Amino acid sequence: MAWVDWSITGVGAVVVLVALRDIFHTIWHPSGRGDLSHLVMRGLWRLGQRRRDRGAMRAITGPVALALVIGLWLVLLIGGGALVYAPHLPEGFVLDSALDASERSRALDAVYLSLVTLATLGFGDIVPEAGWLRIVVPVQALIGFALLTASVTWVLQVYPALIRRRALAVRLAQLRTVPADELLGDPDSSLAAPLLEGLAGALVQARVDVTQYSETYYFRDHDEEAALPAMLSVATSLCDAGRAAPRRDVRIAAGLLGAAIDDFARVLDEEFLRVGGTTAEILSAYAEAHHYGGQD
């Protein structure tokens, strides 16, 4: 029945649109969060949380989640394309003379056509004949090229954000080796205020990164000194010491750092943790979620 065929084609188009929407919201939308990609990453993260004895497993959760999300996009785009094509095979296409139309599997040919089109291989053994299909097939090829570009772009966005986060953690790890009084308590030193301001700026960048690239939250650093969840307590200690410093500029800089810490904790709580407590409680939950603070 014609209406059944077109209904299947419509379902396929919807599946493709769902995948495209998720790609857009994950990579290019300011929120940096697609519904499907977030569901996959959160599910894999929770699975890793249950396997507390597998430290290596938790460390690769982020990279595996990226690969799974890209794989999900591929499945949706290939499957959606196959649903679009299947009801119109072989009537809407011209098959190569070497192919016997009577011996073909409509479902298999639809998946094959969708796969080679999305991969932009263009073997030419199955060519669209119907006018609308001559538009749809090249559009799917463009979508395949866009998916490749988007996936590379995504990786190139995520890893610089992770590098910035790790650099801040290492910086905090180095600062904890020096007593806070020596860093901030000297009334004749002009280094303390720029130090706190720099930390505040780096933490603001980390806050922007975790908002724009929410998938970075699900990356756990195996090295504690490079893990921001483990090192944020150093920033809070410096903030407390700075607020009691004799110099006014240091106290002001400590206030800026404190505001950056509070804002970072608020974003973590709203987007991931749902603790609803004080900044200290949220940061403690952040460390525990990544299995620091005596969790390993």
C-alpha positions in Angstrom: 0.0 0.0 0.0 1.3 3.4 -1.0 0.4 5.1 2.3 2.3 2.4 4.3 5.4 2.9 2.1 5.3 6.7 2.6 4.7 6.3 6.3 7.9 4.2 6.6 9.7 6.9 4.6 8.4 9.5 6.9 9.6 7.6 10.0 13.1 7.3 8.4 13.1 11.1 7.8 12.2 11.7 11.5 15.0 9.4 12.6 17.5 11.4 10.5 16.2 14.7 11.9 16.5 13.4 15.4 20.1 12.5 14.8 20.8 15.9 13.2 19.2 17.7 16.1 21.3 15.8 18.6 24.5 16.6 16.6 23.7 20.2 16.5 22.8 20.5 20.2 25.9 18.6 21.2 28.5 20.4 19.1 27.2 23.8 18.1 24.5 24.8 20.5 25.7 27.1 23.4 24.3 24.6 25.9 26.6 21.9 24.5 24.2 19.1 25.4 22.2 16.9 23.1 19.5 14.7 24.6 20.8 11.4 23.2 24.5 12.1 23.6 23.9 13.2 27.2 21.8 10.1 27.9 24.6 7.8 26.5 27.4 9.6 28.5 25.4 9.7 31.7 24.5 6.0 31.4 28.1 5.0 30.8 29.3 7.2 33.7 26.8 5.6 36.1 27.9 2.1 34.9 31.5 3.1 35.7 30.4 4.4 39.1 29.1 0.9 40.0 32.4 -0.7 39.1 34.5 1.0 41.8 37.2 -1.7 41.6 37.9 -0.9 38.0 40.0 2.3 38.1 41.2 1.9 34.5 37.6 1.4 33.4 36.6 4.8 34.9 39.6 6.5 33.4 38.5 5.6 29.8 34.8 6.4 30.4 35.0 9.8 28.6 36.8 8.6 25.4 34.5 5.5 25.2 31.5 7.7 25.6 32.6 9.9 22.7 33.0 6.9 20.5 29.6 5.5 21.5 27.9 8.8 20.8 29.4 9.1 17.3 28.5 5.4 16.7 24.9 6.2 17.8 24.7 9.1 15.3 26.0 6.8 12.6 23.4 4.1 13.4 20.6 6.6 13.4 21.6 8.2 10.1 22.2 4.9 8.4 19.0 3.4 9.8 16.9 6.4 9.0 18.2 6.6 5.4 17.5 2.9 5.0 13.9 3.4 6.1 13.6 6.3 3.6 14.9 4.1 0.7 13.5 0.6 1.5 9.8 1.2 0.4 11.0 2.5 -3.0 13.4 -0.3 -3.9 13.9 -1.4 -6.5 11.2 0.7 -8.4 12.6 4.1 -7.6 16.2 3.1 -8.5 18.2 1.9 -11.5 20.2 -1.2 -10.6 23.4 -2.1 -12.4 23.0 -4.7 -15.1 25.0 -7.2 -13.1 22.4 -7.1 -10.3 19.3 -9.3 -10.6 16.4 -7.3 -9.2 14.4 -10.5 -8.5 17.1 -11.9 -6.2 17.7 -8.7 -4.2 16.8 -8.2 -0.5 15.0 -4.9 -0.2 16.0 -4.4 3.5 19.7 -5.3 2.9 19.9 -3.1 -0.3 18.4 -0.2 1.6 21.0 -0.5 4.4 23.7 -0.9 1.9 22.6 2.1 -0.1 22.3 4.3 3.0 25.7 3.2 4.2 27.6 3.8 1.0 25.8 7.1 0.5 26.5 8.4 4.0 30.2 7.3 3.6 30.2 9.2 0.2 31.6 6.1 -1.5 29.2 6.3 -4.5 29.7 2.9 -6.1 27.0 3.6 -8.7 25.5 0.1 -8.7 22.2 1.4 -7.3 21.3 4.8 -8.7 18.2 6.9 -7.9 15.7 7.3 -10.7 12.8 9.0 -9.1 13.1 12.8 -9.0 12.8 13.3 -5.3 15.3 10.4 -4.6 17.8 12.2 -6.9 17.7 15.0 -4.4 17.6 12.9 -1.2 20.6 10.7 -2.0 23.1 13.6 -2.5 21.7 15.3 0.6 22.5 12.2 2.7 26.0 12.2 1.2 26.4 15.8 2.3 25.1 14.8 5.8 27.8 12.1 5.9 30.5 14.6 5.1 29.1 16.9 7.7 29.1 14.1 10.3 32.8 13.4 9.6 33.6 17.1 10.0 31.4 17.4 13.1 33.0 14.4 14.8 36.5 15.8 14.2 35.4 19.2 15.4 33.9 17.7 18.5 37.1 16.0 19.5 39.2 19.1 18.7 36.9 21.1 21.0 36.8 18.6 23.9 40.5 17.9 24.4 41.7 21.5 24.6 39.1 22.0 27.3 40.4 19.0 29.1 44.0 20.3 28.8 42.9 23.6 30.3 41.2 21.9 33.2 44.3 19.7 33.9 46.6 22.6 33.7 44.6 24.4 36.4 44.7 21.3 38.5 48.4 20.9 38.2 48.9 24.6 39.1 46.8 24.1 42.2 48.8 21.0 43.1 52.0 23.0 42.9 50.6 25.8 45.1 49.6 23.4 47.8 53.3 22.7 48.5 53.7 26.2 49.7 52.0 27.4 53.0 49.2 29.8 52.3 50.6 32.3 54.9 53.8 32.5 52.9 52.0 33.0 49.7 49.4 35.6 50.8 50.4 36.9 54.2 53.4 39.1 53.3 52.2 42.8 53.4 55.2 43.8 51.2 54.6 41.3 48.4 52.8 42.3 45.3 52.5 38.7 43.9 49.6 37.4 45.9 46.8 39.4 44.2 47.8 38.6 40.6 48.1 34.9 41.7 44.6 34.8 43.0 43.2 36.7 40.0 44.9 34.3 37.7 43.3 31.3 39.5 39.9 33.0 39.3 40.3 33.6 35.6 41.3 29.9 35.0 38.4 28.7 37.1 36.0 30.9 35.1 37.4 29.3 31.9 36.8 25.9 33.5 33.2 26.9 34.2 32.7 28.0 30.6 34.2 24.7 29.3 32.0 22.5 31.4 29.0 24.5 30.2 29.9 24.5 26.6 31.4 21.0 26.5 29.4 19.2 29.1 30.9 15.9 28.0 34.2 16.9 29.7 32.6 16.3 33.0 32.6 12.6 32.3 36.4 12.4 31.8 38.2 11.2 34.9 41.9 11.9 35.3 43.8 9.0 36.7 46.6 11.3 38.0 45.2 13.1 41.1 47.5 16.1 40.7 46.0 16.7 37.2 42.4 16.2 38.4 40.4 19.4 39.2 37.9 17.6 41.4 40.8 16.6 43.7 42.6 20.0 43.6 39.7 22.4 44.1 40.1 22.2 47.8 43.5 24.0 47.4 41.7 26.9 45.7 39.2 27.2 48.5 42.0 27.2 51.1 43.8 29.9 49.2 40.6 31.9 49.0 40.0 31.6 52.8 43.6 32.7 53.5 43.4 35.5 51.0 40.3 37.0 52.7 42.2 37.3 55.9 45.4 38.8 54.2 46.7 42.2 55.4 46.7 43.7 51.9 43.5 45.0 50.5 44.2 44.0 46.9 44.8 40.4 48.1 41.4 40.5 49.9 39.7 41.8 46.7 41.4 39.1 44.6 40.3 36.5 47.1 36.8 37.7 46.8 37.0 37.3 43.0 38.3 33.7 43.4 35.6 32.9 45.9 32.9 34.1 43.4 34.5 32.0 40.7 34.5 28.9 43.0 30.8 29.5 43.9 29.8 30.0 40.3 31.6 26.8 39.2 30.0 24.8 42.0 26.6 26.2 41.1 27.0 25.1 37.5 28.2 21.6 38.5 25.2 21.2 40.9 22.6 22.4 38.3 23.9 20.4 35.5 25.3 17.2 37.0 25.3 16.7 40.8 21.9 17.9 42.1 23.2 18.2 45.7 21.4 21.5 46.5 23.8 22.3 49.3 26.6 24.7 50.1 29.6 25.2 47.8 31.7 23.1 50.1 29.2 20.2 49.9 28.9 20.5 46.1 32.7 20.4 45.7 32.9 17.4 48.0 30.3 15.6 46.0 32.2 16.5 42.8 35.4 14.9 44.2 33.5 11.9 45.4 31.7 11.5 42.0 35.2 11.2 40.4 36.4 8.9 43.2 38.8 11.3 44.9 38.9 12.2 48.6 39.4 8.7 49.9 37.1 7.0 47.4 39.8 5.0 45.6 
